[in-house]
Amino acid sequence: MFKTISHFDGTRDALRPMDRVDNVRQAGVAFRREMLAKPQVLYYQSFELVRVPYPSKYAYLNAFTAPTPFVHLTNRLFVIQFQSEQGIKTLLAGPSDWEHQRETPFFAALDAKAGPLAGTMEKALFRKTATVLDVLARIGLKPEQIDYITYDHLHTQNVNRWLGGQGHAAVFPNAKLLVMREEWESAKGLIPWQNQWYCPHGTEVPAERVHLLDDSVWLGDGSVALVRTKGHTEGNHSIVANTPEGLKVTSENGVCLDAYEPKFSKIPGLAEYAKQTGAEIIINGNTQEYVVDQYISMVLEKSIAGPSPHDERFPNMAPSSEATAFWLFPKTAPTLSVGELQFGRVQTGV
């Protein structure tokens, strides 16, 4: 079911960071070529779950110049089905249980600062579109049909209800969490500025419900891959799916396509910053754990993704949380938005 990917072995060993960038870029192109020759996923669809305010100073680290303090992030669930030797498997990528994540210190602090206006602020700034269970009911999948869940990283996530923990019965009784060992262990012993972004006790689940990964892996027939992209967090990984529109690459290393090609961006400051510094990406830097690695990982991601079929200036990324235009946050609209995607038809008889 899980086959280790060796394309990136040693690509980050060079002492000079730009040598690492070049090595990773070449490996990403080779990996892309091989994965495109593999089967495509049976079904791939993304669904908006919730929109939340997020500091613009983090979204576009050091580059954003408009006075707008926040961007609107649209958090999405990706439902992916692929073939394996054991039959069709269903993966939920980014199944945020946002109803049970408000204890995350960053969001709790926003509520506290708002005081008696918290309710009004929430109505104005938060858009609650759907829950994970809403989405599954809409497309005809039962919770017991979910085989795997995964997140590009564990910021804000609470998996207790999904997998059974902290007194909850498991909503997904047959699912396992696929997570990089580094990310899982990091979440168990956070330093102070990290813990502002992790939901307290959100990973308290039985060990047998978690499958720890030590490297990038192919899933099933190779139409899906989980690629280590350390940077935004210590154990960040990207979800890569082979679709009729090419390889879709999902993570939150960058919050929109502009972040991956800032020289083409209309967002205030991004193109100027790219020209001034020579930077080819703009990182999403709320914790800044491994910013050099994050830069390299974003180059890797866009090398794997290749050009978008909708605008070849930008890569074929599908961010897990995408910056979205919002009237209260002027001048934050991306130059090219991804939006929701659908390829194939869901298999409900699995």
Buried (B, 14 or more C-beta within 10 A) or exposed (E): EBEEBEBBEEBBEBEEEEEBBBBBBEBBBBBBEEBEEBBBBBBBBBBBBBBBBBEBBBBBBEBBBBEBEBBBBBBBBBBBBBBBEEEBBBBBBBBBBBEBBBBBBBBBEBBEEBEEEEEEBBEEBBBEBBBBBEBBEEBEBEBEBBBBBBBBBBBBBBBBBBBBBEEBEBBBEEBBBBBBEBBBEBBEEBEEEBBBBBBEEBBBBEEEBBBBBEBBBBBBBBBBBBBBBBBBBBBBBBBBBBBEBBBBBBBBBBBBBBBBBBBBBEBBBBBBBBEEEEBBBBBBBBBBBBBBBBBBBBBBBBBBBBBBEEEEEBBBBBBBBBBBBBEEBEBBBBBBBBEEBBBBEBBEEB
